Amino acid sequence: MDRIRIVGGRQLNGAIPISGAKNATLPLMIAGLLTDQTLTLDNVPRLADVGLLQRILGNHGVDIMVPGKRPGETQHDSQTLQISATNIVDTTAPYELVSKMRASFWVVAPLVARMGEAKVSLPGGCAIGTRPVDLLIMALERLGAQIDIEGGYVIARAKKGLRGGEIVFPKVTVGGTHTALMAAVLANGTTVIENAAREPEITDVADCLNKMGAKISGAGTSRIVVQGVAKLGGARHSVLPDRIETGTYAMAVAMTGGDVLLEGARPELLQSALDTLTQTGAEISSTNEGVRVRRNGAGIRPVDVTTEPFPGFPTDLQAQFMALMTRANGVSRITETIFENRFMHVQELARLGAHIKLEGDTAIITGSEHLDGAPVMATDLRASVSLVIAGLVARGETTINRVYHLDRGFERLENKLRACGAQIERISGHA
């Protein structure tokens, strides 16, 4: 199993290209099930989760072609996927596939919308709390699907097709909003989604569906209206840049000091996180090329933060920000409101010498002058990258085990950091 080895103490200087957003890519790929024509997606990141979803969609009979390299391209460039679901041969998504990635449960919506039936295993996936699928099921029921749960599978039926309806989410749910959108586009009549998630990835998926012929208005607000259409066609769409990756590298620069251009980053996708970083003492400016992050020799100021749905501070940057706060000049508080048990990185950060105390859903971090390298273990995707950020400044050597978590969400992380001067390498094998 691969590990990542870091020797801390180097500033980051240079440029880091920002990849396409994982959290938009996965639902966009799933949206390919809604049409018998080809959906072409550009700027797709090379991630383990993308590869896994290719296999899951392949099981339904979807052909996914990855065109070869073009002149001037390197292996570092993002990829293009051509997704063709001309004939859906199987409407069952088995446990052994869905259990590996939660987002794959979302195939239930396009399958029942287009084929009138779906049988999808209840998900496994990330260890972050329960993350129930009950809101996704509720959304499908509101559109007339008959839902049964048998033997760990959700069986959805709509023999005469789905019909428009009103979906009111009791709490903001990104997965629920994606599901509702994909079901509603082919439903007969108008669907209104209230208390919809406002994340940029939702807007990106809605933009793509509209290119395919859907009639969606209001994406990016809490009220989305969908007029159902009889069928969707093919389209070409470029995945928006990954705001979580942007925020992660911005925090790495704020941690180490230095000057880095995050190429292709769009500041409006994570303004709240960038504002918080500015409060810590980092200088952030927008350029035509992306977002520039600098921190001179001054110390890191402590800042309190609470995670919130978009446009608030993203839960997916909470662990990274905590790593940064372990070196702040004073005490900071981070309150996690989105996911339970999203503090699994705390004990690993403590191994590097961080002083963190947990009180319910709040972590209280007392900054220390230095961290010391140690062997640590990644527990989930975002937690694992917080250990990288801490390792970049820790004295001596930090080894991060179980880096497959990283590969799920960060494209070529060690290459990107190394290009900016970090002393970081991947060690393959079973040590």
C-alpha positions in Angstrom: 0.0 0.0 0.0 1.4 3.4 -1.0 2.6 5.9 1.6 3.5 9.6 1.3 6.7 10.8 2.9 7.2 14.5 3.6 10.2 16.4 5.1 8.8 19.6 6.4 10.1 23.1 6.5 10.0 24.4 2.9 8.0 27.3 1.6 5.8 26.8 -1.4 6.5 29.0 -4.5 5.3 28.6 -8.1 2.0 27.6 -9.7 -0.5 24.7 -9.1 -3.0 23.9 -11.8 -6.5 23.3 -10.3 -8.3 20.1 -11.5 -11.9 19.7 -12.4 -14.2 19.3 -9.4 -14.7 15.7 -8.2 -18.1 16.7 -6.6 -19.4 17.9 -10.0 -17.7 15.2 -12.1 -19.5 12.3 -10.4 -23.1 13.5 -10.8 -22.3 14.7 -14.3 -21.1 11.2 -15.3 -24.3 9.8 -13.7 -26.4 12.3 -15.8 -25.1 10.4 -18.9 -27.7 7.7 -18.0 -30.5 10.1 -18.8 -30.0 10.1 -22.6 -29.3 7.6 -25.4 -26.9 10.1 -27.0 -23.3 10.9 -26.1 -22.4 13.2 -23.3 -18.9 14.6 -23.6 -17.3 15.9 -20.4 -14.0 17.9 -20.5 -11.7 18.8 -17.6 -12.4 15.5 -15.8 -9.9 14.8 -13.0 -7.9 11.6 -12.9 -9.1 10.2 -9.6 -9.8 6.8 -8.1 -13.5 7.7 -7.6 -13.9 8.6 -11.3 -12.4 5.3 -12.3 -14.7 3.4 -9.9 -17.8 5.2 -11.2 -16.7 4.3 -14.8 -16.9 0.6 -13.7 -20.3 1.1 -12.0 -21.8 2.8 -15.1 -20.2 0.1 -17.3 -22.2 -2.4 -15.4 -25.4 -0.7 -16.6 -24.2 -1.0 -20.2 -22.7 2.5 -20.5 -19.8 2.8 -22.9 -17.2 5.4 -21.7 -14.5 6.3 -24.1 -11.4 8.3 -23.1 -9.9 9.8 -26.3 -6.1 9.6 -26.6 -3.7 12.4 -26.0 -3.5 15.3 -28.4 -0.3 17.1 -29.4 1.2 19.1 -26.6 -0.8 17.3 -23.9 1.0 15.7 -21.0 -0.2 12.9 -18.6 -0.8 15.7 -16.1 -3.6 17.2 -18.1 -7.2 16.5 -17.3 -9.1 14.0 -19.4 -12.1 14.0 -21.6 -14.8 11.3 -21.2 -17.4 10.4 -23.8 -20.3 8.8 -22.1 -22.8 6.8 -24.2 -25.7 5.1 -22.5 -27.4 4.1 -25.8 -28.8 0.9 -24.3 -29.2 0.4 -20.6 -28.8 -3.4 -20.2 -29.1 -3.6 -16.4 -31.0 -1.4 -14.0 -29.4 -3.0 -10.9 -26.4 -1.4 -9.1 -25.0 -4.2 -6.9 -23.7 -3.9 -3.4 -20.1 -4.7 -4.2 -19.9 -1.6 -6.4 -22.1 0.9 -4.6 -20.5 0.0 -1.2 -17.2 1.5 -2.5 -18.6 4.9 -3.2 -21.6 6.6 -1.8 -22.3 8.9 -4.8 -22.9 5.9 -7.0 -26.3 5.5 -5.2 -27.5 8.5 -7.2 -27.8 6.3 -10.3 -31.2 5.4 -8.9 -32.7 8.7 -10.2 -31.8 8.6 -13.9 -32.5 4.9 -14.1 -36.0 5.1 -12.7 -36.6 8.3 -14.7 -35.5 6.8 -18.0 -36.3 3.1 -17.6 -39.1 3.2 -15.1 -37.3 1.0 -12.6 -34.1 0.7 -10.6 -32.6 -1.6 -8.0 -29.7 0.0 -6.2 -27.9 -1.2 -3.1 -27.9 1.0 0.0 -24.4 2.6 0.1 -21.4 2.1 2.2 -18.5 4.5 1.4 -17.1 7.2 3.6 -16.9 6.8 7.3 -18.3 10.3 8.0 -21.4 9.7 10.1 -24.5 8.1 8.8 -25.2 10.3 5.7 -28.6 8.7 5.2 -30.3 8.3 1.9 -33.8 8.8 3.2 -34.1 12.4 1.7 -33.1 11.0 -1.7 -35.8 8.4 -1.4 -38.3 11.0 -0.3 -37.6 13.1 -3.3 -38.3 10.1 -5.7 -41.5 9.3 -3.9 -42.7 12.9 -4.3 -42.3 12.4 -8.1 -44.5 9.3 -8.0 -41.9 6.5 -7.7 -42.9 3.5 -5.7 -40.1 2.6 -3.3 -39.5 -0.7 -1.5 -36.4 -1.7 0.5 -35.6 -5.4 0.3 -32.5 -7.2 1.3 -30.4 -4.0 1.5 -31.6 -2.8 -1.9 -33.7 0.2 -2.7 -36.2 -0.9 -5.5 -37.7 2.1 -7.2 -40.6 1.7 -9.8 -42.4 4.2 -12.0 -44.0 2.1 -14.7 -45.9 5.0 -16.2 -43.0 7.4 -15.8 -42.3 10.0 -13.0 -44.6 13.0 -12.7 -43.7 16.5 -11.5 -44.3 17.4 -7.9 -43.2 19.5 -5.0 -40.1 18.4 -3.1 -39.4 20.3 0.2 -36.1 19.2 1.8 -36.2 19.4 5.6 -32.5 20.2 5.6 -30.1 21.2 2.8 -28.8 18.1 1.0 -26.4 18.1 -1.9 -27.0 14.4 -2.8 -30.8 14.9 -2.4 -30.8 18.0 -4.7 -28.7 16.1 -7.4 -31.1 13.2 -7.2 -34.2 15.4 -7.4 -32.8 17.3 -10.4 -32.0 14.1 -12.3 -35.3 12.6 -11.7 -37.3 15.7 -12.4 -35.8 16.5 -15.8 -37.7 13.6 -17.4 -40.8 13.7 -15.2 -44.1 14.6 -16.7 -45.0 18.2 -15.6 -43.3 20.7 -13.4 -41.3 20.0 -10.3 -40.4 22.6 -7.6 -37.5 21.8 -5.3 -37.6 23.9 -2.1 -34.6 24.3 0.3 -32.4 23.1 -2.5 -28.6 23.0 -2.0 -26.9 26.0 -3.5 -23.4 24.6 -4.1 -21.6 25.5 -7.3 -21.5 21.8 -8.3 -25.4 21.8 -8.3 -25.3 24.7 -10.7 -22.7 23.0 -12.9 -24.9 19.9 -13.2 -28.0 22.0 -13.9 -26.1 23.9 -16.6 -25.0 20.6 -18.3 -28.6 19.2 -18.1 -29.9 22.4 -19.7 -27.4 21.9 -22.6 -28.9 18.4 -22.9 -32.3 19.9 -23.4 -33.6 20.1 -19.8 -35.6 23.1 -18.6 -34.2 24.0 -15.2 -34.3 27.5 -13.6 -33.2 28.7 -10.2 -30.1 26.5 -9.8 -27.7 28.1 -7.3 -30.7 29.4 -5.3 -32.8 27.5 -2.7 -35.8 27.2 -5.1 -35.2 25.2 -8.3 -38.0 24.8 -10.9 -37.8 22.0 -13.4 -40.2 21.6 -16.4 -40.0 18.0 -17.4 -39.2 17.1 -21.0 -39.8 13.9 -23.0 -36.2 13.1 -23.7 -32.7 14.6 -23.4 -30.0 14.7 -26.0 -26.2 14.7 -26.0 -24.0 17.7 -25.1 -20.5 18.8 -24.4 -19.6 20.3 -21.0 -16.5 21.3 -19.2 -16.4 20.5 -15.4 -15.9 23.5 -13.2 -12.6 23.9 -11.2 -12.5 22.1 -7.9 -13.1 24.7 -5.1 -12.0 22.2 -2.4 -8.7 21.6 -4.1 -8.3 25.3 -4.5 -9.0 25.9 -0.8 -6.7 23.0 0.2 -3.7 24.4 -1.6 -4.5 27.9 -0.5 -4.3 26.6 3.1 -1.0 24.8 2.4 0.5 28.1 1.2 -0.9 29.9 4.2 0.7 27.2 6.4 4.2 27.1 4.8 4.5 30.7 3.6 5.5 31.5 0.1 3.7 32.7 -3.1 1.7 30.3 -5.3 -0.7 30.9 -8.2 -3.6 28.5 -8.2 -4.2 28.3 -12.0 -7.8 28.2 -13.2 -9.2 28.6 -9.7 -12.4 30.7 -9.4 -12.6 32.7 -6.2 -16.4 33.1 -6.2 -16.7 29.4 -5.7 -15.2 29.6 -2.2 -15.3 33.2 -1.1 -16.1 32.4 2.5 -13.0 30.2 2.9 -10.8 32.7 1.1 -12.1 35.5 3.4 -11.3 33.3 6.4 -7.8 32.7 5.1 -7.2 36.4 4.7 -8.1 36.8 8.4 -5.3 34.4 9.3 -2.8 36.7 7.6 -2.6 35.3 4.1 -2.7 37.7 1.1 -5.2 36.6 -1.5 -5.7 38.2 -4.9 -7.6 37.3 -8.0 -5.8 37.4 -11.4 -6.9 36.5 -14.9 -5.0 33.2 -14.5 -6.6 32.2 -11.2 -6.1 33.0 -7.5 -2.7 34.0 -6.0 -2.0 33.2 -2.4 0.9 34.7 -0.4 2.1 34.7 3.1 5.3 36.5 4.2 7.1 35.8 7.4 4.4 37.0 9.7 2.7 34.4 12.0 -0.7 32.8 11.5 -3.5 34.5 13.3 -6.2 32.3 15.0 -9.7 32.5 13.5 -12.9 30.8 14.6 -15.0 29.2 12.0 -18.3 27.2 11.7 -19.0 24.9 8.7 -22.2 25.8 6.8 -23.8 24.8 3.5 -22.8 27.0 0.5 -22.0 30.0 0.5 -20.7 29.4 4.1 -17.4 27.8 5.1 -17.3 24.3 3.4 -17.2 21.2 5.6 -14.8 19.7 3.1 -12.2 22.3 4.1 -12.6 21.9 7.8 -9.8 19.4 8.4 -7.4 21.4 6.3 -8.2 24.6 8.2 -7.7 22.8 11.5 -4.2 21.8 10.4 -3.5 25.4 9.7 -4.8 26.5 13.1 -2.4 24.1 14.9 0.3 26.7 14.1 -1.7 29.8 14.9 -0.6 32.3 17.5 -3.4 31.6 20.0 -6.6 29.7 20.4 -9.2 29.0 17.6 -12.5 27.2 17.6 -13.9 25.1 14.7 -17.5 24.0 14.9 -18.7 21.3 12.5 -22.4 21.5 11.8 -22.7 19.3 8.6 -21.4 15.9 9.3 -21.1 14.0 12.6 -17.8 12.3 13.4 -15.9 14.5 11.1 -13.1 15.0 13.6 -11.3 11.7 13.0 -8.1 13.6 11.9 -7.8 15.1 15.4 -6.0 12.2 17.0 -3.6 11.9 14.0 -2.8 15.7 14.1 -2.1 15.2 17.8 0.6 12.6 16.9 2.4 15.5 15.2 2.2 17.6 18.4 -1.0 19.5 17.8 -3.0 20.6 20.8 -6.7 20.0 20.1 -9.5 19.5 22.5 -13.0 18.3 21.5 -16.2 19.6 23.0 -19.2 18.1 21.2 -19.2 19.4 17.7 -16.5 22.0 18.4 -12.7 21.5 18.3 -10.6 24.0 20.3 -7.1 24.3 18.9 -4.3 25.9 20.8 -1.6 26.8 18.3 2.0 25.7 18.9 5.3 27.0 17.7 6.2 23.9 15.9 4.9 20.4 14.9 7.1 17.3 14.8 7.1 14.7 12.1 5.7 11.2 12.9 4.0 8.3 11.1 0.3 9.0 10.8 -2.7 7.4 9.1 -5.3 8.8 6.8 -8.8 8.1 7.9 -10.9 9.7 5.1 -10.4 11.9 2.1 -10.3 15.4 3.6 -8.6 14.2 6.8 -5.8 12.7 4.9 -4.9 16.0 3.2 -4.9 17.9 6.6 -2.0 15.6 7.6 -0.2 16.6 4.4 -0.6 20.3 5.3 0.7 19.7 8.8 3.5 17.5 7.5 4.7 20.4 5.2 5.8 22.4 8.3 6.5 19.6 10.8 10.2 19.2 11.8 11.7 16.1 10.4 9.9 13.4 8.5 6.2 12.6 8.3 4.9 9.4 6.7 1.2 9.2 5.8 -0.2 5.7 5.5 -3.4 4.7 3.7 -3.0 7.3 1.0 -5.7 5.6 -1.2 -8.0 8.1 0.6 -6.1 10.9 -1.0 -6.2 9.4 -4.5 -10.0 9.4 -4.3 -10.1 13.2 -4.4 -6.8 14.8 -5.2 -5.2 14.5 -8.6 -1.4 14.0 -8.4 -1.1 15.9 -5.1 2.5 15.1 -4.4 3.6 16.2 -8.0 1.8 19.5 -7.6 3.4 20.2 -4.3 6.8 19.1 -5.3 6.7 21.4 -8.3 6.4 24.3 -5.8 9.4 23.2 -3.7 7.9 20.8 -1.2 10.0 17.8 -0.2 7.4 15.1 -0.7 7.4 11.7 -2.4 5.2 8.7 -2.8 6.6 5.4 -1.6 4.9 2.4 -3.3 4.7 -1.1 -1.9 3.8 -2.9 1.3 6.2 -1.6 3.9 
